[in-house]
Every structure is written in structure tokens, then in C-alpha cells.
Amino acid sequence: MLEIMNAAQIIEEIQRLPEDERGKVLDFARHQPNAETLEAMREPTDDLPRVETVEDLLKELQD
């Protein structure tokens, strides 16, 4: 049976973990995309300008 836990309970459980395991949890949490990133990933990109090289990119940025 799976117990439903709130955030405070989950934090308590994380704090009880050995340091190396706690580090794995923190690393996982750090790499989760936030809502802004998820929304940006859904934006269409078909009409965006494309460049082939870094030099072309720098030229575009100067214009």
C-alpha cells in the first residue's frame, strides 16, 4: 500500500537519508525543468532564423 505524503513529510524523509543518497535527490531536483522552460520548449521554432556556423551567428547578432 502506498502512503500519500505531503511536502514536509517528504523533506523529513530526504533529511534522514545518508549524505550521498541525499545528494542524488538534490541533483535530481535541480535538473527538473520549471514551468517557464517547459513552455519555451513548446514554442514553435519553424519561423526562427537559422545559421550554419558560429561566424554566421555572430554576424546575425551584429545586425
Jmol script that loads the backbone (N, CA, C; Angstrom):
load data "model"
ATOM      1  N   MET A   1       0.834  -1.181   0.000  1.00  0.00           N
ATOM      2  CA  MET A   1       0.000   0.000   0.000  1.00  0.00           C
ATOM      3  C   MET A   1       0.879   1.245   0.000  1.00  0.00           C
ATOM      4  N   LEU A   2       0.549   2.190  -0.828  1.00  0.00           N
ATOM      5  CA  LEU A   2       1.335   3.414  -0.960  1.00  0.00           C
ATOM      6  C   LEU A   2       0.724   4.512  -0.107  1.00  0.00           C
ATOM      7  N   GLU A   3       1.550   5.106   0.746  1.00  0.00           N
ATOM      8  CA  GLU A   3       1.084   6.190   1.609  1.00  0.00           C
ATOM      9  C   GLU A   3       1.265   7.526   0.876  1.00  0.00           C
ATOM     10  N   ILE A   4       0.254   8.370   0.923  1.00  0.00           N
ATOM     11  CA  ILE A   4       0.363   9.699   0.342  1.00  0.00           C
ATOM     12  C   ILE A   4       1.038  10.597   1.363  1.00  0.00           C
ATOM     13  N   MET A   5       2.083  11.306   0.910  1.00  0.00           N
ATOM     14  CA  MET A   5       2.854  12.163   1.802  1.00  0.00           C
ATOM     15  C   MET A   5       2.775  13.607   1.318  1.00  0.00           C
ATOM     16  N   ASN A   6       2.820  14.548   2.269  1.00  0.00           N
ATOM     17  CA  ASN A   6       2.891  15.944   1.870  1.00  0.00           C
ATOM     18  C   ASN A   6       4.361  16.352   1.751  1.00  0.00           C
ATOM     19  N   ALA A   7       4.600  17.575   1.310  1.00  0.00           N
ATOM     20  CA  ALA A   7       5.970  18.031   1.069  1.00  0.00           C
ATOM     21  C   ALA A   7       6.818  17.990   2.338  1.00  0.00           C
ATOM     22  N   ALA A   8       6.248  18.396   3.469  1.00  0.00           N
ATOM     23  CA  ALA A   8       7.009  18.394   4.722  1.00  0.00           C
ATOM     24  C   ALA A   8       7.461  16.987   5.088  1.00  0.00           C
ATOM     25  N   GLN A   9       6.600  16.004   4.871  1.00  0.00           N
ATOM     26  CA  GLN A   9       6.959  14.617   5.178  1.00  0.00           C
ATOM     27  C   GLN A   9       8.050  14.116   4.233  1.00  0.00           C
ATOM     28  N   ILE A  10       7.952  14.494   2.989  1.00  0.00           N
ATOM     29  CA  ILE A  10       8.973  14.079   2.022  1.00  0.00           C
ATOM     30  C   ILE A  10      10.315  14.700   2.383  1.00  0.00           C
ATOM     31  N   ILE A  11      10.311  15.974   2.765  1.00  0.00           N
ATOM     32  CA  ILE A  11      11.548  16.646   3.167  1.00  0.00           C
ATOM     33  C   ILE A  11      12.154  15.954   4.381  1.00  0.00           C
ATOM     34  N   GLU A  12      11.333  15.582   5.344  1.00  0.00           N
ATOM     35  CA  GLU A  12      11.832  14.857   6.519  1.00  0.00           C
ATOM     36  C   GLU A  12      12.500  13.548   6.108  1.00  0.00           C
ATOM     37  N   GLU A  13      11.877  12.834   5.203  1.00  0.00           N
ATOM     38  CA  GLU A  13      12.452  11.569   4.731  1.00  0.00           C
ATOM     39  C   GLU A  13      13.778  11.801   4.012  1.00  0.00           C
ATOM     40  N   ILE A  14      13.841  12.832   3.208  1.00  0.00           N
ATOM     41  CA  ILE A  14      15.087  13.152   2.498  1.00  0.00           C
ATOM     42  C   ILE A  14      16.185  13.477   3.499  1.00  0.00           C
ATOM     43  N   GLN A  15      15.853  14.224   4.539  1.00  0.00           N
ATOM     44  CA  GLN A  15      16.850  14.588   5.552  1.00  0.00           C
ATOM     45  C   GLN A  15      17.378  13.367   6.298  1.00  0.00           C
ATOM     46  N   ARG A  16      16.618  12.300   6.348  1.00  0.00           N
ATOM     47  CA  ARG A  16      17.060  11.072   7.029  1.00  0.00           C
ATOM     48  C   ARG A  16      18.000  10.219   6.175  1.00  0.00           C
ATOM     49  N   LEU A  17      18.071  10.516   4.899  1.00  0.00           N
ATOM     50  CA  LEU A  17      18.916   9.724   4.006  1.00  0.00           C
ATOM     51  C   LEU A  17      20.394   9.962   4.294  1.00  0.00           C
ATOM     52  N   PRO A  18      21.238   8.965   3.988  1.00  0.00           N
ATOM     53  CA  PRO A  18      22.685   9.195   4.059  1.00  0.00           C
ATOM     54  C   PRO A  18      23.064  10.320   3.090  1.00  0.00           C
ATOM     55  N   GLU A  19      24.158  10.995   3.379  1.00  0.00           N
ATOM     56  CA  GLU A  19      24.555  12.175   2.608  1.00  0.00           C
ATOM     57  C   GLU A  19      24.646  11.903   1.106  1.00  0.00           C
ATOM     58  N   ASP A  20      25.226  10.774   0.706  1.00  0.00           N
ATOM     59  CA  ASP A  20      25.372  10.503  -0.726  1.00  0.00           C
ATOM     60  C   ASP A  20      24.011  10.286  -1.394  1.00  0.00           C
ATOM     61  N   GLU A  21      23.082   9.671  -0.705  1.00  0.00           N
ATOM     62  CA  GLU A  21      21.742   9.475  -1.255  1.00  0.00           C
ATOM     63  C   GLU A  21      20.976  10.797  -1.313  1.00  0.00           C
ATOM     64  N   ARG A  22      21.158  11.637  -0.297  1.00  0.00           N
ATOM     65  CA  ARG A  22      20.534  12.959  -0.287  1.00  0.00           C
ATOM     66  C   ARG A  22      21.033  13.779  -1.474  1.00  0.00           C
ATOM     67  N   GLY A  23      22.318  13.635  -1.765  1.00  0.00           N
ATOM     68  CA  GLY A  23      22.891  14.326  -2.919  1.00  0.00           C
ATOM     69  C   GLY A  23      22.243  13.904  -4.221  1.00  0.00           C
ATOM     70  N   LYS A  24      21.913  12.634  -4.349  1.00  0.00           N
ATOM     71  CA  LYS A  24      21.237  12.154  -5.561  1.00  0.00           C
ATOM     72  C   LYS A  24      19.857  12.783  -5.705  1.00  0.00           C
ATOM     73  N   VAL A  25      19.149  12.907  -4.584  1.00  0.00           N
ATOM     74  CA  VAL A  25      17.820  13.529  -4.614  1.00  0.00           C
ATOM     75  C   VAL A  25      17.947  14.992  -5.034  1.00  0.00           C
ATOM     76  N   LEU A  26      18.903  15.706  -4.439  1.00  0.00           N
ATOM     77  CA  LEU A  26      19.084  17.121  -4.777  1.00  0.00           C
ATOM     78  C   LEU A  26      19.493  17.300  -6.230  1.00  0.00           C
ATOM     79  N   ASP A  27      20.355  16.430  -6.727  1.00  0.00           N
ATOM     80  CA  ASP A  27      20.763  16.501  -8.129  1.00  0.00           C
ATOM     81  C   ASP A  27      19.561  16.292  -9.045  1.00  0.00           C
ATOM     82  N   PHE A  28      18.720  15.335  -8.705  1.00  0.00           N
ATOM     83  CA  PHE A  28      17.508  15.091  -9.477  1.00  0.00           C
ATOM     84  C   PHE A  28      16.616  16.332  -9.489  1.00  0.00           C
ATOM     85  N   ALA A  29      16.396  16.921  -8.319  1.00  0.00           N
ATOM     86  CA  ALA A  29      15.511  18.085  -8.209  1.00  0.00           C
ATOM     87  C   ALA A  29      16.061  19.286  -8.976  1.00  0.00           C
ATOM     88  N   ARG A  30      17.382  19.474  -8.935  1.00  0.00           N
ATOM     89  CA  ARG A  30      17.998  20.609  -9.647  1.00  0.00           C
ATOM     90  C   ARG A  30      17.806  20.529 -11.151  1.00  0.00           C
ATOM     91  N   HIS A  31      17.697  19.342 -11.675  1.00  0.00           N
ATOM     92  CA  HIS A  31      17.640  19.170 -13.122  1.00  0.00           C
ATOM     93  C   HIS A  31      16.218  19.041 -13.668  1.00  0.00           C
ATOM     94  N   GLN A  32      15.231  19.294 -12.831  1.00  0.00           N
ATOM     95  CA  GLN A  32      13.847  19.267 -13.291  1.00  0.00           C
ATOM     96  C   GLN A  32      13.515  20.608 -13.928  1.00  0.00           C
ATOM     97  N   PRO A  33      12.957  20.590 -15.130  1.00  0.00           N
ATOM     98  CA  PRO A  33      12.627  21.866 -15.773  1.00  0.00           C
ATOM     99  C   PRO A  33      11.495  22.572 -15.049  1.00  0.00           C
ATOM    100  N   ASN A  34      11.578  23.912 -15.015  1.00  0.00           N
ATOM    101  CA  ASN A  34      10.496  24.682 -14.400  1.00  0.00           C
ATOM    102  C   ASN A  34       9.418  24.963 -15.452  1.00  0.00           C
ATOM    103  N   ALA A  35       8.329  25.571 -15.036  1.00  0.00           N
ATOM    104  CA  ALA A  35       7.192  25.826 -15.932  1.00  0.00           C
ATOM    105  C   ALA A  35       7.596  26.699 -17.115  1.00  0.00           C
ATOM    106  N   GLU A  36       8.450  27.690 -16.876  1.00  0.00           N
ATOM    107  CA  GLU A  36       8.891  28.580 -17.960  1.00  0.00           C
ATOM    108  C   GLU A  36       9.669  27.807 -19.021  1.00  0.00           C
ATOM    109  N   THR A  37      10.532  26.911 -18.592  1.00  0.00           N
ATOM    110  CA  THR A  37      11.310  26.108 -19.532  1.00  0.00           C
ATOM    111  C   THR A  37      10.399  25.182 -20.331  1.00  0.00           C
ATOM    112  N   LEU A  38       9.456  24.547 -19.657  1.00  0.00           N
ATOM    113  CA  LEU A  38       8.526  23.657 -20.354  1.00  0.00           C
ATOM    114  C   LEU A  38       7.715  24.422 -21.400  1.00  0.00           C
ATOM    115  N   GLU A  39       7.271  25.616 -21.054  1.00  0.00           N
ATOM    116  CA  GLU A  39       6.505  26.434 -22.004  1.00  0.00           C
ATOM    117  C   GLU A  39       7.371  26.824 -23.201  1.00  0.00           C
ATOM    118  N   ALA A  40       8.612  27.199 -22.956  1.00  0.00           N
ATOM    119  CA  ALA A  40       9.522  27.575 -24.037  1.00  0.00           C
ATOM    120  C   ALA A  40       9.780  26.395 -24.964  1.00  0.00           C
ATOM    121  N   MET A  41       9.808  25.188 -24.421  1.00  0.00           N
ATOM    122  CA  MET A  41      10.043  24.002 -25.241  1.00  0.00           C
ATOM    123  C   MET A  41       8.874  23.735 -26.185  1.00  0.00           C
ATOM    124  N   ARG A  42       7.694  24.231 -25.850  1.00  0.00           N
ATOM    125  CA  ARG A  42       6.511  24.030 -26.682  1.00  0.00           C
ATOM    126  C   ARG A  42       6.349  25.096 -27.767  1.00  0.00           C
ATOM    127  N   GLU A  43       7.134  26.168 -27.677  1.00  0.00           N
ATOM    128  CA  GLU A  43       7.010  27.250 -28.655  1.00  0.00           C
ATOM    129  C   GLU A  43       7.458  26.757 -30.030  1.00  0.00           C
ATOM    130  N   PRO A  44       6.742  27.161 -31.083  1.00  0.00           N
ATOM    131  CA  PRO A  44       7.154  26.762 -32.426  1.00  0.00           C
ATOM    132  C   PRO A  44       8.491  27.409 -32.805  1.00  0.00           C
ATOM    133  N   THR A  45       9.280  26.675 -33.535  1.00  0.00           N
ATOM    134  CA  THR A  45      10.602  27.190 -33.933  1.00  0.00           C
ATOM    135  C   THR A  45      10.779  27.241 -35.447  1.00  0.00           C
ATOM    136  N   ASP A  46       9.771  26.837 -36.198  1.00  0.00           N
ATOM    137  CA  ASP A  46       9.904  26.762 -37.650  1.00  0.00           C
ATOM    138  C   ASP A  46      10.255  28.097 -38.293  1.00  0.00           C
ATOM    139  N   ASP A  47       9.760  29.210 -37.742  1.00  0.00           N
ATOM    140  CA  ASP A  47       9.980  30.515 -38.357  1.00  0.00           C
ATOM    141  C   ASP A  47      11.198  31.250 -37.804  1.00  0.00           C
ATOM    142  N   LEU A  48      11.956  30.620 -36.933  1.00  0.00           N
ATOM    143  CA  LEU A  48      13.133  31.275 -36.373  1.00  0.00           C
ATOM    144  C   LEU A  48      14.280  31.257 -37.385  1.00  0.00           C
ATOM    145  N   PRO A  49      15.133  32.288 -37.359  1.00  0.00           N
ATOM    146  CA  PRO A  49      16.272  32.297 -38.283  1.00  0.00           C
ATOM    147  C   PRO A  49      17.248  31.167 -37.949  1.00  0.00           C
ATOM    148  N   ARG A  50      17.888  30.650 -38.967  1.00  0.00           N
ATOM    149  CA  ARG A  50      18.860  29.565 -38.803  1.00  0.00           C
ATOM    150  C   ARG A  50      20.221  30.028 -39.313  1.00  0.00           C
ATOM    151  N   VAL A  51      21.270  29.567 -38.675  1.00  0.00           N
ATOM    152  CA  VAL A  51      22.640  29.839 -39.119  1.00  0.00           C
ATOM    153  C   VAL A  51      23.393  28.524 -39.174  1.00  0.00           C
ATOM    154  N   GLU A  52      24.416  28.502 -39.988  1.00  0.00           N
ATOM    155  CA  GLU A  52      25.201  27.280 -40.162  1.00  0.00           C
ATOM    156  C   GLU A  52      26.466  27.257 -39.310  1.00  0.00           C
ATOM    157  N   THR A  53      27.009  28.437 -39.024  1.00  0.00           N
ATOM    158  CA  THR A  53      28.276  28.495 -38.294  1.00  0.00           C
ATOM    159  C   THR A  53      28.197  29.539 -37.178  1.00  0.00           C
ATOM    160  N   VAL A  54      29.167  29.484 -36.298  1.00  0.00           N
ATOM    161  CA  VAL A  54      29.253  30.482 -35.233  1.00  0.00           C
ATOM    162  C   VAL A  54      29.502  31.861 -35.843  1.00  0.00           C
ATOM    163  N   GLU A  55      30.310  31.899 -36.886  1.00  0.00           N
ATOM    164  CA  GLU A  55      30.586  33.168 -37.559  1.00  0.00           C
ATOM    165  C   GLU A  55      29.299  33.784 -38.101  1.00  0.00           C
ATOM    166  N   ASP A  56      28.445  32.949 -38.686  1.00  0.00           N
ATOM    167  CA  ASP A  56      27.160  33.448 -39.187  1.00  0.00           C
ATOM    168  C   ASP A  56      26.289  33.956 -38.038  1.00  0.00           C
ATOM    169  N   LEU A  57      26.327  33.262 -36.925  1.00  0.00           N
ATOM    170  CA  LEU A  57      25.554  33.679 -35.762  1.00  0.00           C
ATOM    171  C   LEU A  57      26.038  35.047 -35.273  1.00  0.00           C
ATOM    172  N   LEU A  58      27.346  35.196 -35.157  1.00  0.00           N
ATOM    173  CA  LEU A  58      27.891  36.479 -34.691  1.00  0.00           C
ATOM    174  C   LEU A  58      27.526  37.598 -35.641  1.00  0.00           C
ATOM    175  N   LYS A  59      27.537  37.323 -36.949  1.00  0.00           N
ATOM    176  CA  LYS A  59      27.164  38.336 -37.935  1.00  0.00           C
ATOM    177  C   LYS A  59      25.687  38.717 -37.743  1.00  0.00           C
ATOM    178  N   GLU A  60      24.822  37.720 -37.543  1.00  0.00           N
ATOM    179  CA  GLU A  60      23.394  37.983 -37.317  1.00  0.00           C
ATOM    180  C   GLU A  60      23.189  38.831 -36.067  1.00  0.00           C
ATOM    181  N   LEU A  61      23.936  38.556 -35.036  1.00  0.00           N
ATOM    182  CA  LEU A  61      23.810  39.294 -33.781  1.00  0.00           C
ATOM    183  C   LEU A  61      24.263  40.743 -33.910  1.00  0.00           C
ATOM    184  N   GLN A  62      25.216  41.003 -34.812  1.00  0.00           N
ATOM    185  CA  GLN A  62      25.692  42.358 -35.026  1.00  0.00           C
ATOM    186  C   GLN A  62      24.713  43.202 -35.817  1.00  0.00           C
ATOM    187  N   ASP A  63      23.907  42.568 -36.646  1.00  0.00           N
ATOM    188  CA  ASP A  63      22.947  43.311 -37.493  1.00  0.00           C
ATOM    189  C   ASP A  63      21.796  43.847 -36.718  1.00  0.00           C
TER     190      ASP A  63
END
end "model"
wireframe off; spacefill off
backbone 0.3
color backbone group
